[in-house]
Amino acid sequence: MKITFHGHSCIQLTDGGNSLVVDPFLRGNPLAVSKPEDIKVSHILLTHAHTDHILDAEPIARANNASVIANVELASYMSWKGLETVGMNIGGTLDLGFAKVKMIQAFHSSGITIAEEQRIIYGGMPAGYIVFSEGKTILHAGDTALFSDMKMIGERHPIDVAFIPIGDHFTMGPGDALQAAEWFGAKLTIPMHYNSFPIIRQDAELFVQQLKSNGLKGQVLEPGESITI
């Protein structure tokens, strides 16, 4: 399986001729090296409704005739744009054929801000995902605070790679992320949701060093960089 980090919280998983992307946010990310038209996928997974996670879902879905997978409220919103959607909810699992996707809890907020109308559309509960494919298990924690059930998730699902936020302010900071990494117990932890904006600037290499000090393996991926597991 090939895993590509596109910056912020956007990751792409590719299994042979099949591919999915999580939280596509490219046009609004000054660190991104990929453009929406570069992304070739059959499925788009959205963790929640904030702009920095859904901005490029519509153009990528239209260009690829891809389905958008999200909680039922956000899926409904996307369907009103004429997109093919699959609504699900926390605890549920969806079989995509080449992969199974389980939606897990995250502690955050979720809404679509219509600034010109001074209105916010409820975006459903925020979430993360566990993707099972090729005998590998990939966790995308979504935007989240630290919560103790991360330990249960790690105990129930042996995780090969975990993507966890470290940016602080809107999500966990590095200290809480270290605890989350310990509880998830992944073979490899990759930081995300940092440095895209000044308010979430963090030293990802230092975070990886701290993981190593705690007996865990970590790796920093630059936007556009891939690994194969």
C-alpha positions, 0 to 999 in steps of 0.5 A: 500500500502506498500512503501519500501525505498531501499536507495538513490532514490530507492523506491518500491511500493507494492499493494497486488501481484503487485509491481514496483520499481523506480530507482534501485541502490543497488550494487553501494550504500554502504548503501543499505541492499537489492540486485538486486536479492531481488527485485521482481517487474513487472515494473521498473520506471527510472527517468533519465539515470545517473548510480546511478538511472539505475545501477540495472535496467537490472538485475532486469528486466531480473530476473523478466521479468519486463518492464522498463518504462522511457522517450523514449530515455532511453527506447530505450537504454534499449530496445537495451539490449533486455529488454521489455520497454515502452517509454513515456514522460513528461505529459503522463500517463501510465495505469499499471492495478494496478496503473497509472503512470504520468511522471512529469518534473524535472530540472536536466541532463541525460546521460550515460557516456561511460568512456572508449570511453570518450563518453556520450549518451544522456539520454532524459529529466529527470523526476519524477513520480506520482503513483496513486494506491489504492486511494493513490498518491505517488510522486517521484520527481526524481533528481531535483532543486527547480522550481515553478511549484511544487506548481501547481503539489501539487495543482492539485494532492493531494499527500499522500507521497512525496519523495524529494531529499535533498542531495545538490550539484547534486540536491536540498539541504535541504533549497530548499527541504523545499520549495518544500515540502511546495509546494507539500503539501504532507501528508508525506514527505520522504527525499531521495538522500542523504548520499550515497556518502560523497558529498551529506551527509546531516542530514535527521533528522534535515530536518524532524524537520524543516518540523515539524517547518513548519507545515509539517509531515516528516519521515526518512526511513532507507534503507530497511525500509517500511511503509504502507499507 
